[in-house]
Amino acid sequence: MKKNKIALQILSFGLIVSSFIACDDDFATLESDLLNSDVATNFDIDSNQYDVIAYTKALNPVQTNQLGLTTLGIYDDAYGRTTSSFVTQLTPTTFNPSFGEDAKVDSVVVTLPFYSTITGADDDGNPTYSIDSVLSKGEGYNNIKLSIFENKYFIRDFDPSGGFNEGQAYYSDQSVSSSETISTTALEGEELTFVKFDEETGSIMTVVDNEIDINENGYRLMDVNELDENGDKTLLSTQAPGIRIMLEPSFWEEKILDKEGDAVLSNLNNFSEYFRGLYFKAEAINDDGSYLILNTSTANNANLTIYYSKLTASTDDDPELRDSSTFVLNFGANKINFLENDFTLPVNDGDSDLGDDRLYLKGGEGAIAGIKLFDGFNTEAGMSNFDVFRNDFVNLENDKYVSSKRLVNEANLVFYVDRDQLDLLNEDPENEPNRLYLYDVSNKSPLIDYFLDATNSNLPSFSKVRHLGPLERVDDEPSNKGVKYKLKITEHINNLLIRDSTNVELGLAVSLNVNIEDPSVSFSQSKELSDDDLDATVPIGSILTPRGTILYGNNTSETNEDKRVYLEIFYTEPNY
């Protein structure tokens, strides 16, 4: 598996390098066609604007397993409210465990880390953090109510009605297909009790409100059995910010420790059938909350840990002496998000033929947009608008590229934000998505410009900024209102002109992280549940973010004509 992954990375890199070389060759040919070798100044630079058909596509339920990330919580914006909950399998780190003589559970802890970075240290030398995966209204973070249940629904890895080894898709509306749903009763098995340790009494107390305090503080884990010279507990370790919950121990003693030697703990298949995971249900507190993007990967210590004690191997000196140990259950590969939308701004399908006056983009089970370039037929020229465009720029023989009349220097799709609607809906500028993702709908892949944009790939905010220009805001201030997006598609246009590429429909969606969309890195598209188009997909980055915006389309009124979406092309051509 590791060798295959390395091979794929090498192949992807090779393809990108080949693309660069091919592009250089094409540009060299174009320049030789356009520029007189004796008089290098014998050309003009000009630009044209072209009409675009753009329309809203309201989404059906979207596939929410195998996303790589997990979301949880409450999000409010101009569209209304989205509530995200999730269910996950649990995977033991060891099988056929031997817990020891007279084993008893001391405590059980669930850990759900945020995405965070260390910013420094406090006066005591403890690390300080900033978190960038919590979306909340206002300056601070709003708490949420969280309930955890034993899941009773069996999560399948493979689709029994699909092809060989085809993975099972699960959808945002608690469904497996148009005919199979997951009942809330199955998800909400026995509710697990939250507890906390009372420092004064040294006993465990039941938590009644299940309120999760969301903050940037890390955790200092102390050893109650090992004291320093002052009688204080010693530091075991520090953990980054996240959700850390203690659960009532007796459930886990019966569910896990009492099953020592049983076949249910002998392998993953038996365990997955025996214990089907946990369901995390989020609710608002005082009609408010935060939306969390959680790092539930095993590498980041997302797990459920059972802390237990047992009699020591030798009881010659003290028959009551006990050793401490742990049994860790990691979150399984199959985690499914469920999204409940309570929209006050309805999202409906637009006009795919004439285009819309507004484009409604919303993450999750929301909406994307369809974009058509050079669509329709030009009756005056007696050919399609696409053929008219090609004939203006290149010479053709038998509909194949021969030479160039004009060299495309730059091509941009420009979308203006509908400030009137967003302001009327009292939208917080910080809710406006900073990035949009443009892609090839037919091939479910990024455009060639995506792969040729080598700008920062480590920080999502600065990745692919030449191709997928970030939201331009008033006075270029990050907290100000959005104005427009400019998406550069120069190489896509060159592909249409000189490489005989098909003029496919494009898709436009909000994106949590444009790096996620790279198919060489991860699955970049998830299924959309649809009866009439079983092949419909949605970018993963759009499913993972709850953010939304409203853009002007192509079919705007005369008063907003200057905000209409358009394609601008800057080109060079001979002037002789």
GUDOLO-459987 format. One record per residue (C-alpha): residue in one letter; x, y, z. Coordinates in steps of 0.2 Angstrom, whole numbers, plus 2048, in hexadecimal, padded with zeros to 3 digits. Example, Ala and Ser with C-alpha at 12.3 -4.5 7.8 and 13.67 -1.06 7.14 Angstrom:
GUDOLO-459987
A83E7EA827;S8447FB824;
This chain:
GUDOLO-459987
M800800800;K80E80C805;K8178087F4;N80780B7EA;K80581C7F3;I8168217EF;A81481C7DD;L8048267DB;Q80D8357E2;I81B8337D6;L80F8317C8;S8058407CD;F81584B7CE;G81A8447BD;L80A8487B5;I80B85A7BC;V81D85C7B5;S8178557A4;S8098627A4;F8158707A7;I82186A799;A81286878D;C80C87A791;D81D88178E;D81D87977D;D80C87F779;F81089177E;A820890774;T81688B764;L809898768;E8168A6769;S81E8A0759;D80D8A2750;L8098B3757;L81A8BC758;N8238C2749;S8358BC74C;D83C8CC744;V8318D974D;A82C8D375E;T8218E1762;N8158DE753;F8068D975E;D7F88E0769;I7F28DB77A;D7DF8DB77C;S7D18D3786;N7BF8CD784;Q7B18C9790;Y7A68BA78C;D7958B5793;V7938A679F;I78589B7A3;A7848997B6;Y7768907C0;T7738897D2;K7738767D5;A76A8727E5;L7728627EC;N7698527F2;P771849801;V7848487FF;Q78F83A804;T79783D814;N7A282E819;Q7B482D813;L7B6840814;G7C783F81E;L7C084C82A;T7B184D836;T7A585B83A;L79B85E849;G79086C850;I78587B84B;Y78788783D;D77C897839;D77E8A282A;A7738AB81D;Y76C89A817;G766895829;R76D887834;T777877831;T77986A83F;S78685D83D;S78884D847;F79283D843;V79382A846;T7A3821847;Q7AA80F848;L7B680C856;T7C6801853;P7D07F9861;T7E27FB860;T7E57E9866;F7DB7D9865;N7D97CB871;P7DE7D6880;S7E37D0891;F7DD7DD89D;G7E47D48AC;E7DE7CE8BD;D7CF7D88C5;A7CF7E58B7;K7C57F48BA;V7C18048B0;D7C78148B8;S7C28208AB;V7BD821899;V7C283088E;V7BC83587C;T7C8841873;L7C384B864;P7D285785F;F7CF868856;Y7DB86E848;S7E7879852;T7F8881851;I804885860;T806898861;G812899870;A813895883;D80B89C892;D8148A28A2;D8158908A8;G81C88A898;N80C881892;P809883880;T7FC88F879;Y7F188B86A;S7E689385D;I7D9888855;D7D388A842;S7C687D841;V7B888584B;L7AB890842;S7A189A84E;K7978AB84F;G79F8BA857;E7B08BC85F;G7B18AC86A;Y7AB89A868;N79989486C;N797884876;I78C876870;K783868878;L78A856874;S782845877;I78B835874;F781825870;E78681386D;N78381185B;K778801857;Y779803844;F7857F883B;I791802830;R7957F8820;D7A67FB817;F7A07F4806;D7907F77FC;P7877E67FA;S77E7EC7EB;G78D7F47E3;G79C7ED7D9;F7AA7E37E0;N7B27EB7EF;E7A87FB7EC;G7A78057FC;Q797809805;A79181B803;Y788824811;Y77F83480F;S77C844819;D76984181C;Q76C830825;S769826816;V77381880D;S7698197FD;S7588207F7;S7508117FF;E75A80E80E;T75B81A81D;I76481982E;S75781B83C;T75B82784A;T756819856;A76480E850;L77181D851;E76B822863;G76D81286D;E77281387F;E777825883;L78882688C;T78983089C;F79683E89D;V7A08408AD;K7AD84A8B5;F7BA8488C2;D7B78538D2;E7C88598D8;E7C185C8EA;T7B984C8EE;G7C48418E2;S7B48398DB;I7AB8388CA;M79C8438C8;T78F8428BA;V78E8508AD;V77B8558AA;D77C86289D;N78885B890;E78E86C88B;I79F86C882;D7AA87B886;I7B3880876;N7C388A878;E7D588B873;N7DC883883;G7E6873882;Y7E586588F;R7F286189D;L7F084F8A1;M7F584B8B3;D7FA83B8BC;V7F08398CC;N7FB82A8D1;E80B8338D0;L80E8428DB;D81D84E8DB;E8278538EA;N8198608EF;G80B8538EE;D80585A8DD;K80084F8CF;T80D84D8C1;L80B8528AF;L8088438A3;S80684C893;T7FE85B88A;Q7F185A87D;A7EC867870;P7DA86F871;G7CB86486D;I7BC85C875;R7C1850883;I7B384788C;M7B383B89B;L7A682D89A;E79E8238A8;P7A98148AA;S79D8058AE;F79680489C;W7A8801895;E7AD7F58A3;E79E7EA89E;K7A07EE88B;I7B27EB889;L7BC7E4899;D7AF7D789D;K7B17D088B;E7C37CB88E;G7C57BA885;D7B57BC87B;A7B67BB868;V7AE7CC866;L7C07D386B;S7C97C7860;N7C97D184F;L7C27E0847;N7B37D883E;N7AD7D084E;F7AF7E0858;S7A77EB84A;E7987E084B;Y7987E085E;F79B7F2861;R7957FD853;G79C80D858;L79781E85F;Y78B82B85A;F78F83D85E;K78084885D;A78185B85E;E774868864;A77487B866;I775883877;N76A892879;D766891867;D779893863;G788889860;S798886856;Y79D87B847;L7AC87084A;I7B886883D;L7C085A847;N7D0851844;T7CA840847;S7D9837840;T7E282A84B;A7F2833848;N7EB842852;N7E6838861;A7D383885D;N7CD829867;L7C4822876;T7D081C884;I7CB810892;Y7D68138A1;Y7D68048AC;S7DF7FC8BB;K7E37EA8BF;L7EC7E08CC;T7FF7E08CB;A8077D08C4;S80F7CD8D5;T8047CF8E5;D8117C98F1;D8147DA8F9;D8037E28F7;P7F47D88F2;E7EB7E98EE;L7F87F18E3;R7F27F48D2;D7F97F98C1;S7F28068B5;S7EF8028A2;T7E5808893;F7DB801885;V7D980C876;L7CB80C869;N7CF81785A;F7C281F84F;G7BF813840;A7C281782E;N7AF81982B;K7A8829833;I79883082C;N79284282E;F77F84682F;L77A85782A;E76985F82F;N76586E825;D75887B82C;F75988881E;T74F89881E;L75689C80D;P75088F801;V75C8887F4;N7558827E4;D75B87C7D3;G75E88A7C7;D75C88B7B4;S76A8817AC;D76688879A;L76489B79D;G76E89C7AE;D7698A57BE;D7698B67C4;R7708B07D5;L77C8A17D9;Y7798997EA;L7888907F0;K787887801;G792879808;G78C86980F;E77C863808;G779874800;A77C87A7EF;I78A87B7E1;A7898847D0;G78B87E7BE;I7958897B3;K7948887A0;L7A1891795;F79D896782;D78C88D783;G77E88F776;F77D892763;N7828A175A;T7758A374C;E77D8B1743;A78D8A7741;G78489773F;M78F88D74B;S79088B75E;N796898769;F7A588D76E;D7AA88B75B;V7A989E759;F7B58A0768;R7C1893761;N7C189B74F;D7C58AC757;F7D48A575F;V7DB896755;N7DC890743;L7D487F741;E7D5871734;N7C8863735;D7C386B746;K7D586874C;Y7E1875753;V7EE87B746;S7F488C74B;S7F089A756;K7E98AB752;R7E98B2764;L7F38AD773;V7E98AB783;N7F38B4791;E7E68B379F;A7D48AD7A1;N7CA8B07B1;L7B98AC7B6;V7B28BA7C1;F7A48B87CE;Y79D8C77D8;V7968C57E9;D7848CA7EB;R7868D67FA;D7748DC7F9;Q76D8CB7FE;L77B8C680A;D7798D7813;L7668D6813;L7688C481B;N7758CC828;E7828C0823;D7938C182D;P7A18C5821;E7AB8B782A;N79F8AA825;E7A28AE812;P7AD8A080B;N7BF8A6807;R7C18997F9;L7B78927EB;Y7BB8827E1;L7B98817CE;Y7B98707C6;D7B58657B7;V7A485D7BA;S7A584F7AD;N7B68497B3;K7B484D7C5;S7C58557C6;P7CD8667C8;L7D28707B9;I7E386F7B1;D7E68817B9;Y7E48797CA;F7F386D7C8;L7FE87A7C0;D7FB8867CF;A80A8827DA;T80688F7E7;N80788A7F9;S8008797FC;N80387880F;L7F7886814;P7E688580C;S7E389880D;F7F289B802;S7F188B7F7;K7EC88D7E4;V7E989F7E6;R7EE8A37D3;H7E18977CD;L7D38987DB;G7D58AA7E0;P7CF8AD7F2;L7C08B87F6;E7C58CA7F3;R7BE8D5801;V7BB8E7804;D7CC8F0807;D7D48DF806;E7D08DD819;P7CD8CA81E;S7BE8CF829;N7B68DA81C;K7A88D6811;G7AB8CC801;V7AB8D47F0;K7B08C77E2;Y7B98B77DE;K7C58B67CF;L7C98A47C9;K7D78A37BC;I7D48967AF;T7E189A7A1;E7E788879E;H7D588279E;I7D188E790;N7E2889787;N7DD877788;L7CC87B77F;L7D5885772;I7E487B76D;R7E386A775;D7D186676F;S7CB864780;T7B8861783;N7AF871789;V7A8869798;E79C8707A5;L7A58777B4;G7A08767C6;L7A28847D4;A7A18807E6;V7A78877F7;S7B687E7FE;L7BD87B80F;N7CE878809;V7D38787F6;N7E186C7F9;I7D485E7FD;E7CE85F7EB;D7DF8587E5;P7DA8467DF;S7ED8417E1;V7EB8457F4;S7DA83E7F8;F7C983A7F2;S7C384B7EB;Q7B18477E7;S7A383F7F0;K7928387EA;E7828427E9;L7738377ED;S7688387DD;D75C82C7D4;D75E8337C3;D7718367C3;L77A8297CD;D78B8307C8;A7888417CF;T7968477DB;V79B8567E6;P7AC85C7EB;I7B18567FC;G7B7868801;S7A586E7FE;I79E860809;L7A9864818;T7A6877819;P79587E81F;R79988F817;G78F897809;T78D8A67FF;I7828AF7F1;L78A8B47E1;Y7838BD7D2;G77F8B27C3;N77E8B67B0;N76C8B97AF;T76C8C97BA;S7618D87B9;E7678E87B0;T76A8F17C0;N7778E37C5;E77E8E17B3;D78F8E67B9;K7908D87C6;R78B8CA7B9;V7978BB7B9;Y7A38BB7AA;L7B28B47A2;E7C08C079D;I7CE8BB792;F7DE8C578F;Y7E78C177F;T7F48C6773;E7F28C6760;P7FC8CD751;N7F88DF74B;Y7FD8DC739;
